[in-house]
Amino acid sequence: MREVTREEKWGSSFYQPGDPVKQRLEFGAGCSQKVGKFAKTLGSHALVVTDHGIMEAGHPQKILTSLSKAGLKTFLYDESLENPNESSVLACALKAGVLGVDLVIGVGGGSSLDTAKGANFLLTNGGSMKDYWGVGKAKKPLFPMIAIPTTAGTGSECQSYALISDDRTKRKMACGDSGALPRITLLDPELTLSQPMSVCTATAMDALAHTLESAVCTKRNPSSYYHSMQGFSLLVRNMEQVWQCPDDLDARGAVLLGAAHAGAAIERSMLGAAHAMANPLTARKGVIHGQAVSLTLPAVLAYNREDSATRQIYAEMAEAGGIGGSGSSVDGFDRLLCTVLRFRKTAGLPDQLEAIGFEDLDLEELARDASEQWTATFNPRAVDASELLKIYRSIKDYADS
């Protein structure tokens, strides 16, 4: 009997039996080169959405070659922004709208994938992205989509939401629809080798936050918890190895798969206060999302610790990740928090608000903004502007310096 490879085992065990989500996931080094084979079963005219940085790495060119060999007509849009907004998504849709597109392929990080999803809404249903803020606002079916992530972090490849910023307020709008979930996701760890280390660390910390928030949020359920635990275990055991040995393809594959599990967990549940607090940091001063989340996460973990059920889940995650202690929830949580702080320090990410340009005078406005974020409503311990202000102020307590 042929031995099952590590890649086959991980990929085949991604979804639990009976999972209602209909998505095909392919995992393994080089699997992105199969995109033509999959694409021709879904459409004949493909819009490939990416950005300039990914183009410089050479990944979209290989995707286009595979698509052409499979007989598809292709159109390339390579102007995705780091934080896609209404205007940038509209620009993509306008350029592709006259080409008879019937398939959308996102290649890149979360920004390119979200741009592809956003353009899909506009190409199929018209209007503006504000029309789709919320869930299930599309009246017509969306085109099928293939997601090919080149970073391990956002988990957008396993989610049915596009996060698009309002042009005027800079507030992130979560635009969700079951048709926006990529029909096929190709997880190819070779594509992550081109990531700058600054991107590698920030996206990994974002994925780690996804597992920790989705596991305890008020919408958690057995299916989301499975993905949260799988994602956390893969990430916590492999992140530092990637940072220390960037050419370790096995470790990169584990982190990529962990980030996808984290995305699947969000799809089935939600996030919490760490992301609610991070979004205003990005909106106001353009702080990289992964850096913002890694800054707010420790203080939110400590705030949530006071809820005994939440603390117990954190301890279970610590045990799953091989960092558990004596068996008590207090000890398990303490070890988990120490691990998160160690990761942030090793990654060299900011640990104080002052380091990213914020002062004490900014905190009340930040807290008000955070309280209006959708994810804040799902935190396991209730938060309002007053509590969020306290958490912002406590961030300094978890600084290394």
N, C-alpha and C positions, 0 to 999 in steps of 0.2 A: 504494500500500500504506500502511495506517495506521501511523504511527510508534508503536513500543512505548514506553509511558511508563516512567519510572524505577521507579515503584511496581510495575508489572507485571513488569518485568525482575528486580527484586530478589526479589519474591515467588515467581516461577516458578523461580528458580535456587536456592531455599532447600535443597531436597533433591536429592541426586545421583541419577542413574538407578540403579535397582536397590537403593535404600535399603530395607531390610526394614521400617522403621517405618511403620505405617499411620496417618497423621494428615493432615488437611487443614488447610492454613494459608492464611489470607486476610490480605493486607497492604494498607494504604492508608488515607488520611484518610477518615473516615466509615464504614469498613467494619463497625464494630460495630452500625450501624443495620440491618444485614442479618441480625441474629441470629435474628429470627423465621422468616425463610425457611429457615435451616439447622436451627433447633430443631424445626420441625414434621416434619422427616424422621427425627427421633430419638426423639421422645416427645410426650406430650400434657399432662403435669403437671410443671412445672419448678420446682425449688428453686433460687432465686437467692441466692447467698451473698456477702456483702460486709461492710463495716464502716461505722461512723458517719462517719468522715472522708470516705469515698467518697460516702456519701449526701449530705453537705453540698455536695460538688462537683456533684451532680446527675446522675451517670452512671447509676446503677442505675435511676432513674426512666425514662430513655429506653430502657433495655434492657427493662424491664417493659412499656412501651408497645408496643414492637416485637413482643414475645411475645404480648401480648393481641390485637393486630391480626392476628396469624397464627393466632389461635384457640386458643392454649394457656392452660390454667389455671396460675396462678403463686402461689408462696409465697415471701415475702421473709424472709431471715434476715440482719440487719445488725449482729450483735454479735460479729463475728470479733475476736480479740485480736491484738495486734502479734506476739506469739510464741505461737501456738496451743498449748494443752496438752490433756491428755486430757479434762479437765472441760469445756472450752469446746467441743470437738468433740462430746462426748456431748450437751451442751445443744442444739446445732444439730440433731443427729440425733433427739433426743427430740421437739423441736418440730415436726419435719417428718415424723415417722414415721407419723402417722395420716392423712396427706393423699394417699396413693396416688401419691407421687412416682415418676416413671420417667425423669427427666432432671435432671442437676445442672449448674448454670451458676455459675462463679466469676467475680466481677467485683472487681478490685482488685489489690493487690500480692501478693507471695508468701504472706503470712499468710492472706488470704482464699482464695486458690487452694488452699493446703494444708488449710484448714478444710473447704473443699468436698470435697476428695479424702478427707479423714478421715471426714467424715460419710457419704460414699458407701460406704466400707468397712462402717460400722456399720449403715447402712440396709439393705444387701444381705446382710450376713453376720453381723450381731449381734456380741456380745462387747464387748471393750474394745480400745483402740488397741494395747495391749501384745501382743495376739494377732496383730498384723500387722507387728510389728517384724521386719524382714528382707525377704525377697523371696518372692513367690508364696504367701503364707499364706492368701489368700482361697480358700474352697472353692466359692463360688458366683459367677456373673458379676456384675460391678459395673454400675451404670447408666452409660449414655453421658454424657460430660461435654463441655461447651463452656467454654473458658478465654478470658477477656477481660481481659488485664492493663492496668492503669492506671499502672504504673510500669515503668521499663526497668532491670531488674537481676537478679531472682532466676532467671529462666528457667524457673520452675515450669510455665509454659504449654506447655513442650516436654519435660516429664519425667513419669515414671510413679511418682514417689515423693512422699509427703507427709511433711514434717518436723514431728513433733509432740513436744512436751516432756513428759517424765514428770512427773506432778504432784508427786511426792515429791522426786526427785533433781534435777529440772530438766534432766536430760540429754535431748538431742534424739534421738528415735527415728526412723530412716529406715524408713518403711513403704512397700514397693514392690510393685507388681503391674502386669502389662502392661495390665490392664483399667482401671487408674487413669490411664493416659495420656489426656489430653483428645482426644476424637475430632476436634474442630474447635477451632482457635485463631484468634482474630480480633485482629490487630495493628493497632490504630487509633492513630496518633500524636497525634490530637487529644485523646485521653483523658489523655495525659501532660502537657498544658498546665496542668492544675490542680495538679500536684505542687509542694509547697513546695521551694525550692531545696535545703534541707538533705536532703530525701528524694532529690531528683534526683542530687545529688553522691554520696551514700552508696550508692545502688543502682547507679549507673554504676561505681563502684569495685569493688563486689561482682561485677558482670558481667565487668569486666576481669580480676579474680582468677580467675573461672571459666575464662576462655579460657587463662590462663597455667598454671593447674594441670592442667586437662584435657589440655592439649597434651603434657605431659611425664610424666603419671602412668603407673604400670606397666601400666594397662589400656588405654593409648592404642592406637588402630588407625587405618587409613586413613580410615574414615568419621568418627570423632570428630575426627581431626586436621583434616579439611576444615572442619568446623564451628568448631573452635577458631581456625583461621586466618581464616576469613571473619568471625567475630565480633570477633576482635582488630582486624582491619583497619578494620572499620566503627566500632568504639568509639574507637580511638586517633585516628582522623581527624575525629571529630565531637563527642566529649565536651565539650571546652573551648568549642566553638562554641555548644553548648546552654547552657552555664553563662554565657557572655558575652552571648548573644542568645536568651533563653528563648522568644521567639516564632518562632524559625526552625523551621518545621515539617519541612522537609527533613532538617535535622540531627537533630531529635527522632526522625524516622522511622528514620534510619540507626542511632541508638543503640538504639531499640526492637528493630529487627531484629538488631542485633549481640548484644543480650542474649538474644534467642531462639536465635540460633546457639549462644551459650555454653551455654544450657540443653540444646540438642540434643547438644552435645559431652559434657556430663556424662551425659546419658541413655545415651550409647554408650561411655562410659569411666568416669571417676570424678574425684575431687579429690585434695588432698594435705595437707601439713602446715600450710599457712596457714589452711585452714578448721578443721583439728583444733585449732589453737592459738586460733583466734578463738571457737569455741563455748564454752569455759569462761569467757571474758570476758563473754559474754552471759548464761550461766547464773548466774554469781556476782553480777554487778552490773548486769545488764540493759543492757549496752552495745549500742547499735544494731548489728545484724549487719554492715552495710556499713562502719561505722566500725571495728569490731573486725578485719575482714579487711584493710582498708587499712593498719591498724597492724602486723599480723603479716606481710603479704605481702613487703615489701622484704627483711626478714631471712631469710625462707625462700628467696627467689630467690637471695640471696647464698650460702646454704648449698648449694643445688642446683647452683650454678655450678661447684662442684668436680668434678662429673661431666661429662666432656667431651661425651658424647652429648646430655645435657640442655642444656648450654651452647650446643651447635650449634642445637638446636631454638629456644631463646630468640633466637639470632641470626637464624634464618630468620623468626621472627615479627616481629622488629624491621624486617627488610627488607620484609615484607609490609605493615607499617604505615607505611612511608615514613620510618622513623627509623634505618635501617641505616647502617653506617659504611663502613669500608675493606674489608669482606668477611671479616675475621677474626672468629671466634666470640667472642673476648675483647672486641673493640671493639663488636660487635653487642650483646653482653650489657650492656656498660657503658652504651650509649646507651638500651637498654631500661630498665634500672634507673633511670637519670636521668629518663626520661620518667615512670615510675611515681611517683617522688618528687615530680616537678613537679606532676603531677595532684593528688596528695594535698595538697600545699601550696596550690595554687590553690583546691582545694575547701575549704580551711580545716579539714580533719579532724585529729583528734589524732595526734601523732607520738611520744608517749611514754606508757608505762604509767601513770606518775604522774598524767598528765592525766585519766585515767579512773578514778582511785581505787585503783590497785594499788601495793604497795610490794615491796621486795626479799624481804621475809619471805613474800610470797604466791607466789613463783615456783615453789617446789618442788611445792606442791599443784597449781598450774596445769599444770605439766609432767606430773604424774601423771595429771591429768584428760585432758590432750591426748593422752597416749599410749594412752588407752583409747578414743579416738574412731576410728570405722571408717575415716574418710578418711586417717588417719595411716598405715595399712598400705599405701597405694597411692603414697606419696611416692617419687619416683625414687631418692633417696638414703634408705636406711633410717634410721628415727628410733626412738628409745626415750625413756624419761623423761629419761635423762641428756643425750641430744643435744637434746631439746626444751628442757630447762632452759638449755642454752648458747644456743639460738636466742632464747629469751625475754630472756636477759641482753643479747643483741646488738642488740635492738630500738633501744636508745638510740643505737647507732652510726649509725643512719639517720634520726635526728631532725634537723629543720631548725634548731631553736633550740639 
